[in-house]
Amino acid sequence: MTILIHDSTLRDGQHAVKHQLTAAQLRNYATAADQAGISVVEVGHGNGLGASSYQVGRAVLNDDEMLITVREVLKNSRMGVFMLPGWGTIADLSKALAHGADVVRIGIHCTEATLAERHLGWLREMGAEVHAVLMMSHMASPIQLAEQAALLVNYGAQAVGIMDSAGHLLFPDVTARITALRTAVEVPLIFHGHNNLGMAVANSVAAAQAGATIIDGCSRGFGAGAGNTQLEVLVPVLERLGFTTGISLYDLLDAADLAARELMLAPPVIDSLGIVSGLAGVFSGFKNPVMERAGTAGVDPRDVFFELGKRQVIAGQEDLIAEVVAGLRKVTL
């Protein structure tokens, strides 16, 4: 079976550096990924098109600059973009297509597929290749996810899947979810993992074995918190298991070395807060703001994560961090 690798290094990795990747960094890594034979190289602000803002972080480059830079160097790989309805708009999608985006992903909370209907329909009218992913997928049962995926396909998605946005799932959870999707839809399935509990590669393998054919990863696991599925580990593991990726191992390893050398101060590690974030089921991108606000208030950030988890907070609700910190501070006074 052939697995298409979707490289999120230049999009999800932005979370790890507060969205400050430069044009030179984007250009150099995209060139290396293209040389390796990566299927899709995704680029943009960590939260997608139109998301650069005070609330979640301003990128050093705007969307146009990022897309133009990467498009110029991709000779073999396709260029992917990501958008969350509410952050990005039809206008942002239109500009992305004008800049040569080949694959457009719409991300949506795992129980809110209906919010993507307009965007998916418009993209299909424009003739774009459009995928959709259900985020924070641990918050919904396999049956619920299958129902939501079927809606996304009806709206026009040509591939659908799940994101383990908080790194909370274990491989039996992934198997159950991908299997449920497989029975509900006939389009290719996607899996995107995070490594908070050290399960990203195992979960990605479980997804592939259950029928997912588009698997995400980032070089050196470059991403928020504990990071994403480590791409240069994932690919040879899949190949050893009999899957085909079409990727050159040596060139992939070179791309990973370049990413470690040029994109990040240090590769992501599974630290204490990363583990707590995964256990609590909270989006890894909350790590930096939680640390900053908890530190200022003298509150244990682990308590903040578990309280956010109880509230089932999702990306875009960063304003609730201050509320939780204030509440915990009152308790400790």
N, C-alpha and C positions, 0 to 999 in steps of 0.2 A: 504494500500500500504506500502511496506517495503522501508525504506530509508537507504542506506548504508552511514555511517558516515566516512569521510576521514579526519583524524586528522593531520593537518599541523603544530602543535605546535613546533615540533623539526626540522622543515625546515623553514617555513615562520617566525616563532618566532625568528630565528637567526638574522633577520634584526634588531630587537629591541636591541640586545646586541652585535652588530657588529660581529656576527658569532663566539662568544667566548664561547659557551656552552661546558662544559667539559664532559669527559666520564662518570663521576659519575652522572652529571645532566641528561644526555641522558638516562643512565641506570635506574635511579630512576623513571623518568617520564614514560618511555616506559613500565616499569613494572606495574605502576599504570594504564596506559591506557589499557594495556592488561587485567588486572584484571576487568576493567569496561566493557569489551566486545566491544571495538572500532573495527570497521571493518578493517580499514587500518591505520597504524601509519607510517607517512612519515618522513624521516630523511635526513639531508644533509645541505650543505651550503644554505643560503637563496636564492641564485640565481641558485641553483642546482648543479648537478655533474660537476666537472671540473671548477667551477667558482671562487674558492678561488684565489684571485689575488690582486695586489695593487690597481687596478682600483675600484673594488667593495668591497674590504675588504678580508683580509686573515683570514681564520678560524683557531682556535686554534688546531683543529684536522683535519687530512686529510680525504678524502672520505672513504678510506679503514677503518680507525679507527672508524669512525662514524657508518658505516654499520655493522662492526663486533660487536661493542658494543651493538647495538640495536637488531641485529639478535639473539644474545645469550639469551635475556630475553623474547622474544615474544613466547608465547606458544599457543595462540589462535588467536591473531590479525595477519594480514598479514603486511609485511613490504613494504612500498612504497618509490620510489625515483622519483625525478623530474629532467628534463634536458632541457636546452635551446640550440638548435642548434647554434653553434658559440661559446658557452662557453664549452659545453661538446662535446665529440666525441664518435665514435663507440667503441673505446678502453675503455672509461669511462663506457659506457653501459655494455660492456663485463665484466668488473670487478664487476659492481653492480650485474649482474646476478650470477656471481661466488660466491658472498658474500650472495646470497640467497634472493635478491629482488624479491618480488612476483608480484608487480604491478609497471609498469614503466609509468610515465607520460612525454609526450613531450609537452612543452609549446611553442607557436609560436605567433607572432604578429597577430592580428585579420584578416589581409588581406594578410597574407603570408604563407598560408597552404602548398604551393608547396615546401617550404624549409624543411618540415618535411618528405617528401616522402621517402628519403633514410633511415632515421632512423627508421621510422615506418615499412617499408618493411623488414629491417634487423631484427628488434625485432620479427616480426611475423615468420620469417624464423627460429629464435632461439626458437620458441615456447613460448615466453613470453606473459604475459597478458599486453597489451599496450593500454593506453588511450592518448587522446590529448585534449589540452585546448587552446582556442583562447583568448589571453591576450588583455588587454586594450579594452575590447569589446564595450565600449561606443563610440569608434572611427569608428564603422561600423554600418550600418543599419541592422535590423533583416534579411532582404533578403540577404544581403552580407554575414552575418554570416552563414546563412543556406547553402549558396553556398560553403563557405569555409569548413563547417563541412562535407558536402557531399564528398568533395575532401579527407578530412582526413580519412573518412570511406573507401573510395576506396583505399587509400594507406595502410590500414590495421588496423586503430584504432578500438578497440572493444567497446569503450565508448568515447563520445566527449562532450565538453561543453564550457562554457565561464567563464572567470575570470573578475570580476569588479576590475581590478588591482588598480584603482585610487579611489575607493569608490565614483564614480560619479553617478551611476545609481540610479533611483527611482523605486519603485516596478512596476509601469506600464511598464517601460523600460524593466525590467527583464521578465515580463510576455510575452511581445511581442517577445523578443529574444528567450526564451525557446520554445514558441509556434511555432515560425518559424523553429527552429531546429527540433522540433517534427514532423513537416510535411515533412522534408527533409530527415531524417534518421530514422532507426529503431533500432539503438543501444541505450544503456542507456545514459542518459544525465547528465551532471555534472554542478554544480554551485559553484563558489568560490567567496565569498564577502569580502569587506573591509568596515570599519565602519566610514569613514570620515564624513559622513553626518548623522550618527546615524541610518542608514537604513539596516545594515548587516543582522540582524535577520529577519526583515520584508521582505527583498529581498530574503533571503533564503527560507522563507515560500512561497513567491510568486512563486519561482522557482519550489518548490516541488508540489504546487498546479497546476502548468502548465505542469508538467510531468517529471521534473528532479528527478532521483532516487539516485544520488550520490551527497551529500552535504558536503562541506568542513567547518571546523571550527577549532579554536584554544582555548585551555583552557585559561580563563581570557581574551580572545581576543588577546593573545600574538602575536604581529606582528609589522610590520613597521608602523611608524606614529601613526594614530588613532587606529590601530589594525585591526584584522580580526573579522569574525563572532564569537561571544562568545559561545563556544561549550556547556558549562553547562547551558546556557539559551536556546540555540537552541533546544537541545534534548527534554526537557520537554514540550516546546511549540509545537513541532511536535507531540509528544505523545498525548497532549491534543486535537490536531486537528484530531486525529485518525490515524496518521501514526505510523508505527512500526519501531523501531530502534534496538531492541535487546540489549540495553545498560542498565546496572544497574545504577539507579539514584544515590544512595548513593556512589557507587564506582566512578562514574563520578565526583561527587562533591568532593570526596577525592582527585582525580587526579588534579582537578582544584585548590584545596587548596595547594597541593604539588607544583604545577606550580607557584602559587603566592609566595610561601614561598622560593622556591629553584631556580627558573629560572630567575626571574626578580626583579629588584630593586623596581618597582612599576607597577601595571597594566597599560596598555595603556589608555590614555584619549583623548577625542576629544578636542584638544586645538585649538588655533586660526590658526596655520599653517596647522593642519590637515584638518580643514574646508576649508581653501583656496586651499589646495592641491586637495581636492575632487571637489570643484567648478571648478577649473582650469583643472581638468582631468589629473593630473600629478601623476605618480607612487609614492606611499607613501614612498618607499625606498629612495627617493631623499631628505627626510627631513633633515637628519643629514648633508650631504654635502652642502645643500643649506644654512643651518644655519651657518655652519663654514665659508664658502666663503663669504656670505653676511655680516656676522659679522665683518670679517677682513677688508672688503672693505667699511664698513659703509653704506651699501645698505639695503633697506627694503626687507626682505626675501619674503614678500607677493607679492611684485612687481616681484621678480624673478620667483615665481611660476606661476603667470599669464602670464608672457612672455614665460616661458617654455611651458605652455598650448597652447598659440597661435602658437608656433612652432611644436606642437604635438610631443614633445619629448617622447621617450619611454625608458624603462630600457635598459641599455647598452650604452646609450648616455650621461653618466654622465659628459663626458668631455665638453659638451655644457654649463654646469652650470657656469664654469669659464668665458666662452665667454659672456653669458648673464649678469653676474655680472659686467664684465668689461664694457660692453656697457651701463648698467644702471649707473655705477659710472661716466662715462664721461658726461652723461646727467645732473647729480646732481652737477658736479663741476662748 
